[in-house]
Amino acid sequence: MQSNEGDASVQANHKVAATTAAAPPTSKDQAPTTLYGWPKILDAMRNYDARMGEAWKLEMDNLLIFGTLLAAVVTAFVIESNKLLDPTDLDPGGSDLEALNDISAQLSSFSVNTAFVNSTHTLNKRETDPAPTSNVVRVNTLWFLSLTLAVISTFFAIAVQQWLRHIPLPAYIPMREAVRLRQLRYSGMIKWQVPTIISMLPALVQIALVLFIVGLIEFINSMNADVALPFTVVSSVAFALFVVVSLAPLIRPSCPYKSPLVHITWELAWLGSAIAAYVIMIPITTLLDCFANTKRTRLSRIANYISFWTQRILIALQPPTTETSRMWTSRELAESAEKDNVPYLDRTALSWALTAGPTIDEVQSCLQDLIPEDRTACVLDWISLKLEGHMDIYRLLKDGIIDQAILSQVNSLFSENYRDLLMQVLSKGWPETDSNDQVYDRMTDPSIPHVLMFIWAIVQQSDKTLESYKVDFMKELKTICWNQRLDVEGERTWRGWNVACRVPAVLLFNCYINRDETQPHRKIFSASDVTQFLKWAESVAGLILDAQLPDDPALLWITPQELILSSSAVALHAAVGEHSAMRNRQFRVSLQSLLEQLTKLCGPAKDHIQAAAHPWEKLDRRLKDSESLEFVVANAIISISKSLAALADPKSGCLPLEKDDSNGDKPEAAS
């Protein structure tokens, strides 16, 4: 009794806390807190789970009724057809009659002779009972299999109803733990194919019905072909119609005739293909590993692996110490509280939240509870749901970045809803250093290039109010480019170069060179920024060129060319007009090094750079590594030429540069 009162008190306190937390901000100056967003998500989750559980329960109830009726009908037919398998069962008194006939035949065969008074004639051996016909065997096989599937489907329907009773969340756990617990259960249902099992059960009943009708056709046909003909025609037409309407949604997605049987068959076929592929692949890879591993440590690793998982299974199967009613909940809460699961469950729960009804304004405050990498992924999931109706961002990619066809859907309404959110996840909350105490490189997050592409599509909107937004975007691009660490070997792919690595440089070039000329560049970047730009462009060019052989064809791909040319164009454009920076010795040294790198590039790749300056459709197919990112080689060459011409102006420029001779000679002009 005291325990129940304690639980009631906990539940009451939890409801009061949830009500208080769910109160929205009272003023516009007061920023929304996470205590406002999470209750909204939890309510949406509970409503969604209630609708889902009710739909599944109704389907299982109907399945139980129909499966039970089908099993009863099939059982009646099986009782009669089973007798055909043993002909003696058709006449229970037949064996006694045959015994009396044998005795009568023996008595009538008495004969008298001198040797034996009571001799009889030997009777011919009675023929054995005939075996059941193949037709009888087929009918019984079909009907017994139909009965088995009907019983199995009803059995699992009862099991599913037991599973569904575990969906509602307990009221005694805190709000954030309840969100994680629900997401753990939902992810577990998806991972363990509960929806697939539920959709498979009606398919089993349908298969059982088909087997019963096929057996019925066979049974009637063995008795009278004329009677079986119309029944066969009607059944065949019905089955053919079912096959057609079931396959129609594969051709026309709007068709409502979506049968689980087709989906299950498709999944089983795919699973069989995957298993066959692994059966072929695993022995080959294992054989290669054995030949490559001379120290034979593989068996030791396998033994350790088996030992580790054996211990994990034993620990997982250990009986809990809590009461039975909370057994599964306690185990799930323990798993959801694991260090690796907490950020994943929070991010997937927040990504999924919009599918249940809340708006972005109601839940975006919860982003601050996620780590920076999960924030970008969550926002991209929301955008994917908005544009394409799903949360798989990888289906929006082409050549590793957002497809231009997707970016074309960005309009003023999209800009109004997502521009501040995208800038927020791009600029805020990132650590200053990484685990190696180096400046943090945001490009290590694979979602950053996609965020940059969407912001670029937003700033391209012809809206004067976006000028300050564009300036902020250029400043973020500047920081990302300076901190980006290019791994030349790692950025190469089997098709050429990783397109995503050139996104910041290309977008900075497009934003900076094509900006509103009424805003002087010195208002965007300072004189010290100009020197840093030169260092950045020189380091990018030096890193790529130093890693290339003179005849390396990788240098001829678009990505290395655009990395060098776009960064150089931005640096030289920023240097134009910065008279105070031109007097800085570090500025002149960096500019000299950059010009030397450009001269080095123009050697082996001169012809290919000239070819790349032509329209995209005329470019050699070998040189293309992406059609998803705007091509800037031609514009970069033009910008570099204009900047060099401005720097060579006798009145305001600084070219040609003079360098100090190490032997103390007079300075000479650098070519």
C-alpha positions in Angstrom: 0.0 0.0 0.0 2.8 2.4 0.8 4.6 1.5 -2.4 1.5 2.4 -4.4 1.2 5.7 -2.6 4.8 6.4 -3.3 4.4 5.6 -7.0 1.4 7.9 -7.2 3.3 10.7 -5.6 6.2 10.3 -8.0 3.8 10.3 -10.9 2.0 13.5 -9.6 5.4 15.2 -9.2 6.4 14.2 -12.7 3.2 15.6 -14.2 3.7 18.9 -12.3 7.3 19.2 -13.5 6.3 18.4 -17.1 3.5 21.0 -17.0 5.9 23.6 -15.6 8.6 22.7 -18.1 6.2 22.8 -21.1 5.3 26.5 -20.4 6.5 28.6 -23.4 8.6 31.7 -23.0 6.5 34.6 -21.8 8.3 37.3 -23.7 10.0 37.7 -27.1 13.3 38.7 -25.4 13.3 35.4 -23.5 15.0 32.7 -25.6 13.2 29.3 -25.6 14.7 26.7 -23.4 15.1 23.0 -23.8 12.5 22.5 -21.0 9.9 23.8 -23.5 10.9 21.6 -26.4 11.4 18.1 -24.8 7.8 17.9 -23.4 6.5 18.6 -26.9 8.6 15.8 -28.3 7.5 13.4 -25.6 3.8 14.2 -26.1 4.3 13.7 -29.9 6.0 10.4 -29.3 3.3 9.1 -27.0 0.5 10.1 -29.5 2.4 8.5 -32.4 3.0 5.3 -30.4 -0.6 5.2 -29.3 -1.9 5.5 -32.9 0.7 2.9 -34.1 -0.1 0.4 -31.3 -3.9 0.8 -31.9 -3.5 0.1 -35.6 -1.4 -3.0 -35.0 -3.7 -4.3 -32.3 -6.7 -3.9 -34.6 -4.9 -5.8 -37.4 -3.9 -8.6 -35.0 -7.5 -8.9 -33.7 -8.8 -9.3 -37.3 -6.0 -11.8 -38.0 -6.9 -13.9 -35.0 -10.6 -14.1 -36.1 -9.8 -14.9 -39.8 -7.0 -17.3 -39.0 -9.1 -19.2 -36.5 -12.0 -19.5 -39.0 -9.6 -20.7 -41.7 -8.0 -23.2 -39.5 -11.5 -24.6 -38.5 -12.5 -24.9 -42.2 -9.3 -26.6 -43.2 -9.4 -28.9 -40.3 -12.9 -30.2 -41.4 -11.5 -31.0 -44.9 -8.3 -32.5 -43.4 -10.3 -35.0 -41.3 -11.9 -36.4 -44.4 -8.9 -36.3 -46.7 -6.7 -38.0 -44.1 -8.7 -41.2 -44.5 -7.6 -41.4 -48.1 -4.0 -41.9 -47.0 -5.0 -45.2 -45.3 -7.7 -47.1 -47.4 -8.5 -49.4 -44.4 -9.9 -46.5 -42.5 -12.6 -46.1 -45.1 -14.3 -49.5 -43.9 -13.6 -50.2 -40.3 -15.3 -53.6 -40.5 -13.5 -54.6 -43.7 -10.8 -56.6 -42.0 -13.3 -58.8 -40.0 -15.2 -59.6 -43.2 -12.0 -60.6 -45.0 -11.0 -62.9 -42.1 -14.4 -64.7 -42.3 -14.0 -65.1 -46.1 -10.6 -66.7 -45.5 -12.1 -69.2 -43.0 -14.9 -70.1 -45.3 -12.5 -70.7 -48.1 -10.4 -73.0 -46.0 -13.4 -75.1 -44.9 -14.6 -75.6 -48.5 -11.1 -76.7 -49.6 -11.1 -80.0 -47.5 -10.1 -83.1 -49.4 -9.7 -86.8 -48.4 -6.7 -89.0 -49.5 -4.9 -91.9 -48.1 -2.0 -90.1 -46.6 -3.7 -87.1 -45.2 -7.3 -87.2 -44.1 -7.7 -83.5 -43.3 -5.7 -81.9 -46.1 -6.6 -78.6 -47.7 -5.7 -76.7 -50.8 -3.2 -73.8 -50.3 -5.0 -70.5 -50.8 -3.4 -67.8 -52.8 -1.9 -65.0 -50.7 -4.2 -62.0 -50.4 -2.9 -58.9 -52.1 -1.7 -56.1 -49.9 -3.7 -52.8 -49.6 -3.1 -50.4 -52.4 -0.9 -47.3 -51.7 -2.5 -43.9 -51.8 -2.4 -42.2 -55.1 -0.2 -39.2 -55.9 -3.3 -37.0 -56.1 -4.3 -37.9 -52.5 -0.8 -37.2 -51.3 -0.7 -33.7 -53.0 -4.1 -32.8 -51.6 -3.2 -33.8 -48.0 0.2 -32.0 -48.3 -1.4 -28.8 -49.4 -4.2 -28.9 -46.8 -1.9 -29.9 -43.9 0.6 -27.1 -44.9 -2.3 -24.6 -45.1 -3.5 -25.7 -41.6 0.0 -25.3 -40.2 0.5 -21.8 -41.6 -3.0 -20.7 -40.2 -2.1 -22.0 -36.8 1.4 -20.4 -36.8 -0.1 -17.0 -37.9 -2.6 -17.0 -35.0 0.1 -18.1 -32.6 2.4 -15.2 -33.5 -0.6 -12.8 -33.6 -1.1 -13.6 -29.9 2.7 -13.0 -29.3 2.5 -9.6 -31.1 -0.3 -8.5 -28.9 1.9 -9.3 -25.9 4.7 -7.2 -27.4 2.4 -4.3 -28.0 1.5 -4.1 -24.3 5.1 -3.1 -23.7 5.0 0.0 -25.9 3.5 2.6 -23.5 6.0 4.4 -21.4 5.9 4.1 -17.6 4.9 7.3 -15.7 7.5 7.0 -13.0 10.6 8.0 -14.9 11.8 11.5 -15.6 11.1 13.3 -18.9 14.5 13.1 -20.6 14.8 9.4 -19.6 11.4 8.8 -21.0 12.4 10.3 -24.4 15.5 8.1 -24.5 13.6 5.0 -23.4 10.9 5.5 -26.1 13.5 6.1 -28.7 15.4 3.0 -27.6 12.2 0.9 -27.8 11.3 2.4 -31.2 14.8 1.9 -32.6 14.7 -1.7 -31.2 11.4 -2.4 -33.0 12.8 -1.2 -36.3 16.1 -3.0 -35.8 14.5 -6.3 -34.8 12.0 -6.1 -37.6 8.8 -6.0 -35.6 6.9 -4.1 -38.3 8.1 -6.7 -40.8 6.9 -9.6 -38.6 3.5 -7.9 -38.2 3.2 -7.4 -41.9 4.3 -11.0 -42.5 1.5 -12.5 -40.5 -1.4 -11.5 -42.8 0.8 -12.7 -45.7 1.0 -16.2 -44.0 -2.7 -16.3 -43.8 -3.0 -15.4 -47.4 -0.6 -18.1 -48.4 -2.5 -20.6 -46.2 -5.7 -19.6 -48.1 -4.1 -20.0 -51.5 -2.7 -23.5 -50.5 -6.2 -24.5 -49.3 -7.9 -23.4 -52.6 -5.2 -25.1 -54.7 -5.7 -28.3 -52.7 -9.5 -28.0 -53.1 -9.1 -27.6 -56.9 -6.9 -30.8 -57.0 -9.4 -32.7 -54.8 -12.5 -31.7 -56.9 -10.6 -32.4 -60.2 -9.8 -36.0 -59.0 -13.5 -36.6 -58.4 -15.1 -34.9 -61.4 -13.3 -32.8 -64.0 -16.5 -31.1 -65.2 -17.3 -29.8 -61.7 -13.7 -28.7 -61.1 -13.5 -26.6 -64.4 -15.6 -23.6 -63.4 -14.2 -23.6 -59.9 -10.7 -23.6 -61.3 -11.5 -20.7 -63.7 -13.0 -18.5 -61.0 -10.1 -19.2 -58.6 -7.5 -18.5 -61.3 -9.1 -15.2 -62.3 -9.2 -14.1 -58.7 -5.5 -15.1 -58.1 -4.4 -13.4 -61.3 -6.2 -10.2 -60.3 -4.6 -10.3 -56.9 -1.1 -10.6 -58.4 -1.8 -7.7 -60.8 -3.1 -5.4 -58.1 -0.3 -6.3 -55.7 2.4 -5.5 -58.3 0.7 -2.3 -59.4 2.2 -0.2 -56.6 5.7 -1.1 -57.8 4.9 0.7 -61.0 2.5 3.4 -59.7 3.5 4.5 -56.2 0.1 6.2 -55.8 -1.8 2.9 -56.2 -3.4 2.0 -52.9 -3.2 -1.8 -53.5 -0.2 -2.3 -51.2 0.0 -5.9 -50.1 2.5 -7.0 -47.4 3.0 -10.2 -49.3 4.8 -8.5 -52.1 7.0 -6.6 -49.7 7.9 -9.7 -47.7 8.7 -11.6 -50.9 10.9 -8.8 -52.0 12.7 -8.7 -48.7 13.2 -12.4 -48.7 14.6 -12.4 -52.2 17.0 -9.6 -51.3 18.0 -11.4 -48.1 18.7 -14.6 -50.1 20.8 -12.6 -52.6 22.7 -11.0 -49.7 23.4 -14.3 -48.1 24.5 -15.8 -51.3 26.9 -12.9 -51.9 28.4 -13.3 -48.4 28.7 -17.0 -48.8 30.8 -16.4 -51.9 32.7 -13.4 -50.5 33.6 -14.5 -46.9 35.7 -17.6 -47.9 37.6 -15.5 -50.4 38.4 -12.7 -47.9 39.3 -15.2 -45.2 41.7 -17.0 -47.5 43.4 -13.7 -48.4 43.7 -12.8 -44.7 45.2 -16.1 -43.9 47.9 -15.7 -46.7 48.5 -12.1 -45.7 48.8 -12.8 -41.9 52.1 -14.7 -41.4 52.0 -14.6 -37.6 48.7 -16.5 -37.4 47.2 -14.2 -34.8 43.7 -14.4 -36.4 42.7 -17.5 -34.5 43.7 -15.7 -31.2 41.5 -12.7 -32.2 38.6 -15.0 -33.0 38.9 -16.8 -29.6 39.0 -13.4 -27.8 36.0 -12.3 -29.8 34.0 -15.4 -28.8 35.0 -15.1 -25.2 34.0 -11.4 -25.1 30.6 -11.9 -26.6 30.0 -15.0 -24.4 30.6 -12.8 -21.3 28.3 -10.1 -22.7 25.5 -12.6 -23.4 25.8 -14.1 -19.9 25.7 -10.6 -18.3 22.7 -9.7 -20.5 20.8 -12.8 -19.5 21.5 -12.4 -15.8 18.2 -12.3 -13.9 17.3 -8.7 -12.7 16.9 -7.9 -9.1 14.0 -5.6 -9.6 10.3 -6.6 -9.6 9.0 -8.5 -12.5 6.8 -5.7 -13.8 9.8 -3.4 -14.3 12.2 -6.1 -15.5 12.3 -5.1 -19.1 12.1 -1.4 -18.4 15.1 -1.5 -16.1 17.2 -3.3 -18.7 16.2 -0.8 -21.4 16.9 2.2 -19.2 20.3 0.8 -18.5 21.1 0.4 -22.2 19.7 3.8 -23.1 21.8 5.4 -20.4 25.1 4.1 -21.9 27.6 6.7 -22.9 27.5 5.9 -26.6 23.7 5.6 -26.8 22.7 8.9 -25.1 23.8 11.3 -28.0 22.6 8.9 -30.6 19.1 8.5 -29.1 18.8 12.2 -28.4 19.7 13.1 -32.0 17.5 10.5 -33.7 14.6 11.4 -31.4 15.0 15.1 -32.3 15.3 14.2 -36.0 12.2 12.1 -35.9 10.1 14.6 -33.9 8.9 16.5 -36.9 7.2 13.5 -38.3 4.8 13.4 -35.3 3.5 17.0 -35.7 5.6 19.6 -33.8 7.0 22.5 -35.7 10.7 23.5 -35.9 10.0 26.6 -33.7 8.8 24.3 -31.0 11.7 21.9 -31.0 14.7 23.8 -32.3 15.7 24.9 -28.8 16.6 21.3 -28.0 19.5 21.5 -30.5 21.7 23.0 -27.8 21.5 19.7 -25.9 23.2 17.9 -28.8 26.9 17.8 -29.6 27.8 20.0 -32.7 28.1 17.1 -35.1 24.7 15.9 -34.2 23.2 19.3 -34.5 24.2 19.6 -38.2 23.0 16.0 -38.9 19.6 16.7 -37.2 19.0 19.9 -39.2 19.9 18.1 -42.4 17.4 15.4 -41.5 14.7 18.1 -41.0 15.6 19.6 -44.4 15.5 16.2 -46.1 12.1 15.6 -44.6 10.9 19.0 -45.8 12.2 18.7 -49.4 11.8 15.0 -50.1 9.6 13.5 -47.4 12.3 11.3 -45.8 15.2 11.6 -43.4 17.9 10.0 -45.4 20.3 12.8 -46.4 22.4 10.4 -48.4 19.6 10.1 -50.9 19.9 13.8 -51.7 23.6 13.5 -52.5 25.4 13.3 -55.9 29.1 12.8 -56.0 29.3 13.2 -52.3 27.5 16.6 -52.0 23.9 17.9 -52.3 22.5 17.5 -55.8 21.8 20.6 -57.7 18.3 19.4 -58.4 17.7 19.5 -54.6 19.2 22.9 -54.2 16.9 24.3 -56.9 14.0 23.7 -54.5 15.4 26.3 -52.1 13.0 29.3 -52.2 12.2 32.3 -50.1 9.9 30.3 -47.8 12.7 27.8 -47.2 15.2 30.7 -46.6 12.9 32.2 -44.0 12.5 29.0 -42.1 16.0 27.6 -42.2 18.6 30.3 -42.8 19.1 31.3 -39.1 19.0 27.6 -38.1 21.7 26.6 -40.6 23.9 29.5 -39.6 23.4 28.6 -36.0 24.6 25.0 -36.4 27.5 26.2 -38.6 28.9 28.8 -36.3 28.0 28.1 -32.7 29.0 25.4 -30.2 32.2 24.1 -31.9 35.2 23.4 -29.8 38.3 25.5 -30.3 40.8 22.6 -30.4 40.6 18.9 -31.2 41.9 15.9 -29.2 45.4 16.6 -30.5 45.3 20.2 -29.3 45.2 21.5 -32.9 42.7 24.1 -34.1 39.4 22.3 -34.7 38.7 21.5 -38.3 34.9 21.7 -38.9 35.4 19.9 -42.2 36.0 16.7 -40.3 32.2 16.6 -39.8 30.8 15.1 -43.0 27.6 17.2 -42.7 29.4 20.6 -42.9 29.7 20.6 -46.8 26.0 19.9 -47.1 25.2 22.8 -44.6 27.4 25.1 -46.6 25.7 24.1 -49.9 22.2 24.9 -48.5 23.4 28.3 -47.1 25.0 29.1 -50.5 21.6 28.4 -52.1 20.0 30.7 -49.6 22.4 33.6 -50.2 21.8 33.4 -53.9 18.2 34.5 -53.4 17.7 38.1 -54.7 16.9 39.6 -51.3 18.6 42.8 -50.1 18.0 41.8 -46.5 20.5 38.9 -46.9 23.5 41.1 -47.5 24.6 41.0 -43.8 23.8 37.3 -43.8 26.1 36.8 -46.7 28.9 38.7 -45.0 28.5 36.4 -41.9 28.6 33.4 -44.2 31.9 34.6 -45.8 33.4 35.1 -42.4 32.5 31.5 -41.5 33.9 30.3 -44.8 37.1 32.2 -44.1 37.5 30.4 -40.7 36.7 27.0 -42.1 39.1 27.4 -45.0 42.0 28.5 -42.8 41.5 25.6 -40.4 40.9 23.0 -43.0 43.6 20.3 -43.0 43.8 18.7 -46.4 45.0 15.1 -46.5 46.0 14.9 -50.1 46.2 11.1 -50.2 43.0 10.7 -48.2 41.0 13.0 -50.4 41.6 10.9 -53.5 38.9 8.5 -54.5 38.5 5.9 -57.2 36.8 8.5 -59.4 39.4 11.2 -58.9 39.2 13.5 -55.9 36.7 14.0 -53.0 34.5 16.7 -54.2 33.4 17.8 -50.7 36.9 19.0 -49.8 36.7 21.8 -52.3 33.3 23.1 -51.2 34.5 25.8 -48.7 37.1 27.2 -51.1 34.8 27.3 -54.1 31.9 28.8 -52.1 34.2 31.5 -50.6 35.3 32.4 -54.1 31.7 32.6 -55.4 30.6 34.7 -52.4 33.6 37.0 -52.2 34.3 37.7 -55.9 30.6 38.0 -56.8 29.6 40.1 -53.8 27.9 43.5 -53.9 30.7 45.8 -55.1 29.2 48.7 -53.2 30.5 47.1 -50.0 34.4 47.4 -50.0 36.2 44.3 -49.2 38.2 45.9 -46.5 34.9 46.2 -44.5 34.7 42.4 -44.6 38.3 41.4 -44.1 41.0 43.3 -42.4 44.6 43.8 -43.5 45.8 41.0 -41.3 43.2 38.8 -42.9 44.7 39.5 -46.3 48.1 38.2 -45.2 46.4 35.2 -43.7 44.6 34.6 -47.0 47.9 34.6 -48.9 49.4 32.1 -46.4 46.4 29.9 -46.8 46.4 29.9 -50.6 50.2 29.3 -50.7 49.9 26.4 -48.3 47.0 24.8 -50.3 49.0 25.1 -53.5 52.2 23.9 -51.9 50.5 20.9 -50.2 48.9 19.7 -53.4 51.9 20.4 -55.8 54.5 18.9 -53.4 52.5 15.7 -53.2 52.3 15.3 -57.0 54.7 13.8 -59.3 55.5 15.9 -62.4 53.4 13.5 -64.6 50.8 12.6 -62.0 47.4 12.5 -63.8 45.7 13.2 -60.4 46.8 16.9 -60.8 44.7 17.1 -64.0 41.4 16.5 -62.2 39.1 19.3 -61.4 39.3 19.2 -57.6 43.0 20.0 -57.2 42.8 22.7 -59.9 39.8 24.4 -58.2 41.4 24.2 -54.8 44.5 26.0 -55.9 42.9 28.5 -58.3 39.9 29.4 -56.1 42.0 29.9 -53.0 44.6 31.9 -55.0 41.9 34.0 -56.6 40.4 34.9 -53.2 43.8 35.8 -51.7 44.9 37.9 -54.7 41.5 39.7 -54.8 41.8 40.5 -51.1 45.3 41.8 -51.6 44.2 44.4 -54.2 43.9 47.9 -52.7 45.4 46.9 -49.3 48.3 49.5 -49.4 49.0 49.1 -45.7 49.4 45.4 -46.0 51.7 45.7 -49.1 54.3 47.4 -46.9 54.3 44.4 -44.6 57.2 42.1 -45.2 55.2 39.0 -44.4 52.6 40.0 -47.0 55.3 40.3 -49.7 56.9 37.0 -48.7 53.6 35.2 -48.8 52.7 36.8 -52.1 56.0 35.8 -53.6 55.5 32.2 -52.5 52.0 32.1 -53.9 53.2 33.4 -57.3 55.9 30.7 -57.4 53.3 28.0 -56.7 51.1 29.3 -59.5 54.0 29.3 -61.8 54.7 25.7 -60.8 51.1 24.7 -61.5 51.2 26.2 -64.9 53.9 23.9 -66.0 52.5 20.3 -66.1 48.8 21.4 -66.1 48.9 24.3 -68.4 47.1 22.6 -71.3 44.5 21.1 -69.0 43.8 24.4 -67.2 43.2 26.0 -70.6 40.9 23.1 -71.6 39.0 23.4 -68.2 38.4 27.1 -68.9 36.1 26.1 -71.8 32.4 25.4 -71.1 31.6 22.4 -69.0 30.0 20.4 -71.8 33.2 20.7 -73.9 35.5 19.5 -71.1 37.2 16.1 -71.5 35.2 13.5 -69.6 38.4 12.2 -68.0 38.9 15.4 -66.1 35.4 15.6 -64.6 35.0 14.5 -61.0 31.6 16.1 -60.2 28.7 17.8 -61.9 27.2 18.8 -58.5 29.4 21.7 -57.6 29.5 24.9 -59.6 32.5 25.0 -61.9 34.8 28.0 -61.2 38.1 27.4 -63.0 37.3 29.8 -65.8 36.1 32.6 -63.4 39.0 32.0 -61.1 41.5 32.4 -63.9 39.9 35.7 -65.0 39.9 36.9 -61.4 43.5 36.0 -60.9 44.4 37.9 -64.1 42.5 41.0 -63.0 44.1 40.9 -59.6 47.6 40.5 -61.0 47.0 43.4 -63.4 45.8 45.6 -60.4 48.8 44.6 -58.3 51.2 45.4 -61.2 49.8 48.9 -61.5 52.7 51.4 -61.1 50.7 53.7 -58.9 48.8 51.4 -56.5 50.3 48.0 -57.0 53.4 46.2 -55.6 54.5 44.1 -58.5 57.2 43.3 -59.5 58.3 42.2 -56.1 61.9 42.7 -54.9 63.6 40.1 -52.7 66.7 40.5 -50.6 69.7 38.8 -52.0 71.5 36.5 -49.5 74.9 37.8 -50.7 74.1 41.4 -50.0 73.7 42.4 -53.6 71.1 44.9 -54.7 67.6 43.8 -54.8 66.4 42.6 -58.2 62.9 42.3 -59.5 61.3 38.9 -59.3 59.8 37.7 -62.6 
